[in-house]
Amino acid sequence: MRKSKIFLGLVINVIIFAGVDACFADVLTQFQQAAAYRDDGYFDKAEELYKKVITENPGTNNALKAQKELVLLSLRMQYHVQSTINDQAVLGKLIADFSANSNLPAALYEIADEYGKVRRHEKAKSLYQQIIQQYLGSVYAAKARLGIPKTDIRALIEVKSDQAAKAAIEKFISDYSNSPHIAESLHDIAFQWRWSKNFAEAIRTYQYVVDHWPTAEYGMWSQMGVAKANVESGNFDAVKPALSKLIQNYSGNSGLPEALERIAIQYRKASKFAEAKALYQKIVQIDPNSSFGGRAKVKAVEMNILSDVAAGKDTAVSAAVDNLLANFAGNQAVADALRDVAWEYDEELGKYQQAKAIYQKIIDRYPDNYRASKALIEITKGQILELVKAGQDDKVLPEIDKLVATYPNHAFLPDTLCQIASNYYKKASQPDSNQPNIIYFRKAAEIYEKVINELPASRSFLPRACCYAGDCYRELGEYENAIKSYQKVIDTYPTCDMAWNALFMVGQTYQQIGKLGIIQKSEADAQTKAAFEQLLAKYPDCKVAAIAQNWLSSQVK
């Protein structure tokens, strides 16, 4: 009898713990899927999953994590598209519901850092200050103390105040050289240099971390940063020694496979497929059974396929894609690989029929995968671009309207329309004998206006649409509309990468209409002076600063 009770107890324990493990596994899967949705722009699906975790796991650490992810999601949505989530509301709920949870300071620090990344610097500093005051003596209060000046430095880099940023970095190092968190902060600053395309300063800052804190966690990530920045800048000879140091010095670091994967992705973006393949093979060698190893097996094959795509070996590509589907049928990385192959055909080569065939395989093989809806958009975009190419312009706008009606809030729709408009802009810049280029500038402007006025506001694409619309209007002689388009960037997105260009073009446009006699030269000069002075005050190290300064100097009598 006693043995039967013991046996029954063991069975119950096995059932209970199996259920707990299944629950944890289910939540982990939900987080992974939500992150994939988020990264690919399916924000509504990510939001739905995070809310599901909160509802099903009230008061737990998983609920806190999901609530934190909702805040981060709202910020990312505001950067890419108009957010349906109020970041202040979800942040307030996080603080109210989890005030006693020991993981809250870490969550708040991550959110503060994200505010800085999306250029809401005052909010970032305010939240850092809140952490310092409420969690005095904690590790996150110590990190937040560095977070405030780090945010100021990021802001300087964003607006191209490079000399001021470098001076601030020197003071930052002097003030916090003994902090255990300085390596992380400098790594973040180096990333900002990289994001702003100042690769020389990025590499210099990354290397400073590697030289001074080689064994710290961010020593490895900074060594990775050196390699990535060199790939991005096209200095491929410098990548090899950086990679060798990374592999040699951090061979036992559990983060090495991820670091190598990130560099491989950068190589792939640079169309260095052989180099990317070698890194994926290295990941398989280092960690064959991890998620990184499983992905790398597929990616190594993908790099061979991309090489064939670039070489125009379309028959070989078709056979290799079929083999990929057969050999890695259960690997989730296959859908991503097919997307990359289709993208290469579509974006790089303009081979829309070949791209369509690959996108169709995604739809057929993975109908329930979120990539299927993106594939449908890409197929439609390819069909519209073929209409543009064929000169069937009367059919283009109706097809665009159908696309917008079908996917009104899709995160990639602004990019899709910008690409179509860009094709018209290129066509206008290279006119043929059948149609004057003015018609193509008009059509490009009409599509850019759809991005500006009909789609959710997108920090990634609205400034681009406004600037190109302004350029189209200048070509069309509609100077007032051009200035309005540029001004929208200046007023709405003053810290975006195109803001300095918009200000410069305002000045240039006033000069143009002054010369044409549309307005008095004195008025044109006054407006140009105001624009250029604002340009130099806000973006003193931008590419056109010298031109603006020379014009201003020429006006001094």
N, C-alpha and C positions, 0 to 999 in steps of 0.2 A: 504493500500500500504506500509506503514511504517513497519507494522508487518511482511509483507512478506519479506521485505529487511532485517529486523533483523533476521528472521528465516533463510534466505538464507546465511547471514553472519555467523550464528552459524553453519550451515551445512558445509560451507567452512572451518571454523576453526576446526571443528571436523575432517574433512577429512585431513586437513594439519597436525594437531597434531597427528592423528592416523598414518599418513604416517611417521612422524618423529619418533614416538614411535616404529613403525615397523622397521624403519631403524636402530635405536639404538639396538633393540632386535636382528636384523639380524647380526649386527657387533659383539655384545656380543656373539652370538652363534658361529660366525666364530672364535673369539678368544678362546672360550672354546674348540672348536673342534681342532683348531691348537695346543693348549696346550696338548690335549689328544694324538694327533699324535706325538708330540715332546716327551712326556714322555714315549711313547711306542716304540720309535725308528723309526717312520715313518717320517723321517726328510724331505723328498722331498714333502710329502703332506702338512706338516706344512709350509714349505717355500712357496708353492703355495698359501695357504690361506692368509698368511701375505702379500704377494705381491698383492693379490686381494684386501685386505683392503686398501692398499696404493693407488692403482689405482682408486678405487671407492670413496675414501675419501681424495682427495689431500689437503695438507696443514692443515689438522685438527689434533686435539689431538689424534684421533684414528690412523691417518697415522703415527704420531710420535711414538705412542706405537708400531705399527706394525713394523716400521723401527728398533726400539730398540730391539724388539723380534727377528728380523732377525740377529742382531749382536749377541745376546745371543745364538741363534740357531747355528750360525756359530761356536761359541766357544764350545758348547756342541758336535757338530758334529766332531770337531777336537779332542775332548777327546775320543769319541767312535768309529768314523770311519773317513776316509779321507773326509774332508769337500769339498763340491762343491761351497761353498760361501766364498769369501775372506773377512775376518773380518775387515781388514783395509779399504777396499772399502766401505762396508756397514756402517761402523762407520763414515767414512768421509762424506758419503752422509747424514747421520743423522745430523751431525754437520752443514753441508752446507745448508740443506733444512729447518732446524728448529732453526737456530741461534737466532731468535727473540722470540722463544717460551719459556714461563716461566717454562715449564715442562722439558726443556732440561737438566738442572743441575741434576735433580733427575734421569733422564735416564742415564746420564753419570756416576753417582755414582753407580747405579746398575750394569752397564757394568764393571766398575773398579773392583767391588767386585767379579763379575763373572770371570774376568781375574785371580784374586787371587785363586778362587776355582779350576780353571783348571790348576793352577801351572804356569801361565805365570806372575810371580811376578814382573818382571821389567816393563812390560807393565801396570800392575795394578798400580804400584807406579807412573809411568809417567802420567797416566790419573788422578790419585788423585791430583797430582801436578798441572795439567792443570786446574782442578776444583778450586783449592785454588787460583790460579792466576787470573782466569777469572771471578770468582763469589765471590770475596772477600766480607766478611760480611754476606754471605748467610748461611743457615743451612747446606747446602751440603759442603760448604768449611770447616765448623767446623767439620763435620763428616769425610771429607777427611783427615784432619790433623791426626785423629786417624787411618785412613785407612792405612797410610804408615807404621807405626810401627806394626800395626796388621798384615800386609802382611809379614813383616820380621819374626814375631813370627810363623805364619802359615808355612813358609818355614822351620824353625827350627824343627817344629813338624813333618813335612813330612819326613825329612831325619833322624828322630829318635834322634835328638840332644836334648834329653829331659831336661837335666840339664841346658843347655843354654837357652832353651825355658822358663823354669820356672823362671830363673833369669830375662829374658827379660819381662816376665809377671809382676813380682814384680815391675820392673822399670816403666812399662806401667801404672800400677795402681797408683804408686806414682806420675807420671807426669800428669795424666789425671783424678785424682779422683774427681775433681769438674766439669768435663764435663758432660752435660746432655746425651751424647751419649756413655758413657763408658759401660753402661749395655749391649747395643746392641753389641758393639765390643767384650766384654768378652764372650757374648753368642756365637758369631761367632768363637772365639778361642776355646771354649769348644766343639763346633761341630767338629772342626779340631782334637781335642784330640780323640773324639768319632770315627771319620772317620779313625784315625790311630790305633784304637783298644786299646788305653790307657784309659780304662774306669774309672780307679781310678782318674786320673787327670781331665777327663771330668766331672765327678760328683763333684769333688772338685771345679772346676771353675764355673759350673752351680750353685752350692750351694752358692758360694760367691756372685753371682748376686742376688739370692733369699734373702740372708741374708741382703744385703746392699741396694737393690733397689726393695723391694717386690711389690711395687705398680706401678712400671714402666711397660711399655708394655712387655719388655723382662724379667720381673720377672716371669710372667706366663709361657712364652716359656721356660725359664730356669728350672722352676719346672717340666714342661713336660720333659725336657731333662734329669733331674735326674731319672725320671721314665723309660724313654726309655733306658738310658745307663745301668740301673740295669737289665732290661729285656735282653738286648744284652749280658751282661756279665754273665747271668744266675743266678744272685742274686735275685731270685723271692721273697724272704721274705722281701727284702728292697723295692720292688715295691709297696706293699700295703700301707705303710705309706706315700710314696711319692704321690701316687694317691689320698689318703684321703686329703692330704694338698692341692693338686691341685683343687679338687672339692670343698672343704670347703672354701678356700681362694679366689677362682676366680669364684664363682658361678654366678656372674652377668656379667662376661666378655664374650663378643660376640664371642671371639675366642675359648672358652672352647670346643664346639663340635668338632672343627678341632683338637685341642690338644688331645682330647680323641680318636679321629679316628686314629691319628698317633701312639698312644700307642697301640691301638687295632691291627693295622697292624704289629707292632713289636711283639706282642704276637702271632699273626698268623704265622709269620715267625719262631717263636720258637716252633711251634706246640702246643701252649697253647690255644686250641680252646675254652674251657669253659671260660677262663678269657677274651678272645677277645669278645666272645658273650655277657658277662656281660657288657662290655664297650659299645658295640653297642646298647644294650638295654637302657643303661643310656643316650646315645645320643638321642634316640627316645623319652625318657621321658623328656629330657631338651628342645629339639627343633624338634618336630615331623614333622613340615611342611617345614623345610628348605631342601636344597639339601643334607646336612649332615644327616638329619633325614630320608629322603627318601632312601638314600644309606644304612643307618644303618639297616633299616628294612630288606633289602635283605641280608646284610652281617651277620645278626644274624642267619638267616636260613642257610646261607652258612656254618657257623661254625658248626652247627649240622651235615651237610652233610660231612664236612671234618673229623669230629670225627668218623663218620661211615666208611669213606674211610680208616682211620688209623686202625680201628678195623676189617677191612676185610669184612664189611657187604655190599657187592657189590649189592645185590638185593635191600636192603633198600636204597642205594645210588641212584640207577636207578629210583626208585619210587619217592624219594625226589626231584630229579632233574626235573622230569616231573611235580611235584606239584609246584616247584619254577617257572617254565615256565608258568604254568597256572595261578598262583596267582599274579604274578608280570609281566604280559605280556608287559606292557608299560614302565616298569622301566629300564632305561639305564644301571643300575648296574648289571643286570642279565648276560649280556655277560661277564663282568669282573668276576662274581662269577663262571660261567662255566669254564672260563679259569683257575681260581685258583684250581678248582676241578680236571680238566684234568692235571694240573701241578703236583698236589699231587700224582696222579696215576703214572704219567710219571717220574718225577724227584726223588721222594722219594721212590717209591715202584717198579718202573720198570715194572708196569702193562700196557704194551703198547696198548693192545687191549681195555682195559677199558678206557684208555686215548683217544684212537682214537674215541670211541663211543661218548665221551663228545665233543671232537673237532668237530666231524661231526655235532653235534647239533648246534654248533656256526655257522658253514658254512650254514646249512640248514635254521636256524631261522634268521640269521643276514648276508645274503649274501653280502649286501652293506656295512656292518661294516668293518672297517679296520682290526678288529681282525680276520676276515675270512681268509685273506692271511697268517697271522701268524699261524692260526690253520692248514692250509695246509702244512706249513713248519714243524710243529710239528708232523703231521701225517707221513710225509715222513721220518722225523728223527726216529720216532718210528719203522717204517718198516725197516730202515737201521740197527737200534740197534738189531732188532730181527734177522736179517741176521748175525750180529756179534755173537750174542748169539748162533745161530744154527751152526756156523762155516762155513757159506757159504761166505767165504772171497772173492772169485773171483767176487762176485756180488756187493760188498760194494763200491769199488772205482767208478765203472760206475754209480751207483746210486747217489753217492756224486757229480760226475761231472754233472749229470742232475740237481741236486738241485742247484748247483752254477750257471749253465747256466740259470735256470728259475728265480732265485732271486739274481742276481749278486751283487747288492748294498744294500741288506737288512741289516738293522742294527743288527739283531739277528743271521745272518748267521755265523759270526765268533764263537759265543757262541755255535751254533748248531754243527759245525765241531769239536770244542774243546771237546764237550761232547762225540762225537763218538770216537775221538782219545783217550779220557780218558778211555773209555770202553776197548779199546785194551791194553792200558797201564796197567789197572787193571788185565786184562787177562794174560798179560805177567808176572806180579808179582805173579800170582797164577796159574802156568802152570799145564796143565793136561797131561795125558800120551800119548795123540794122536799127539801132535804137540809141538815142542820145543818152549820155550818162546821167543827165538830170532826173530822168524817170527812175533810175535805180537808187539815186540818193533819196528821192521821195519815198520809195517803197521801204527802204531801210529805215527811214525816220518813222514811218507809220508803225513798223513792227517794234522799234525801240519804244515808241509811245505806249504800246500795249504793255510792255514790261513796266513802264513807269506808272501808268494810270490804271491798269486793269488787274495786275497780279499783286499778291501780297508783297509788301515792301521787303526788299532783300538787300542787305548790306553788301553782299558779295557781288550782286549784279546790277542793282539800281544805279550806283555811281557810274558804272561802265556804260549802261544804257543812256544815261543823261549826257555823258561826255560825247559819246558817238552821235547821239541825236543832235547835240550842239554842232558837231563837225558837219553833219549832213545839212543842217539849216544854214550854216555859213556858205556851203557850196551852192545852196539854193537861193542865196541872197536874202534869207529871212533872218536878219541879224538880231532883231528883238527876241525872236524865239530861241536863237542860239544862246544869247546871254541868259535868258530865263533858265535854259537847260543846265548851263554851267553853274548858275547861281544856286540851283537846287542842291547840287553836290556840296557847295561851299556852306550852305545854311544847314543842311540835314546831316551830312556826313563829313564834318570838318577834319576828322582824324583818319579818314580813309586814304588809301594809297594814291587816289586820283585827285584829291582835293587841291594839291599844289598845281596840278595841270589845269584844273578847272579855273582857278584864279588867274593863271597865266593867260589862258584863252580868253577870259573876259577882257583883260588888258589888250590882247592882240586884236580882238574883235572891235573894240572901240577905236583902235588905231586905224583899222580897215575902213570903218564907216566914216571916220573923220576924213580920210584921204579921198573917199568917194563923194564927200560933200553932203552926206545925209544929215550930219550934225556939224556944228561949228568945230573947227580944229581945236579951239581953246577948251571947249567942253570935252572933246575926245581925249585931249591930253590930261585934263583934270581927272577924268574917270580912269584912265590908264594909270596915272600916278597913284590914285587911291588903291587900285587893284595890286599894283606892283609893290607898294609899301606894305600892304597887308601880307603879300606873299613872302617878303623878306622877313617880316616880323614873326610869322607863323612857321615858315619852312625855310630857314636861312641856308640850309645845306642841300636843298633840292637841286635837281639837274639844271633848272633854268634860272637859278638865283643870279648867276653872273650876268645873264642876258638882261634880266630885270634891273639889276644894279647899274649896268652900263647905260640903259635907257634913261634911268633916273638921273644919272650923272650928266648925261648929255643935255638935260633940261635946266641944269644950273647955269645961270648967266651972271 
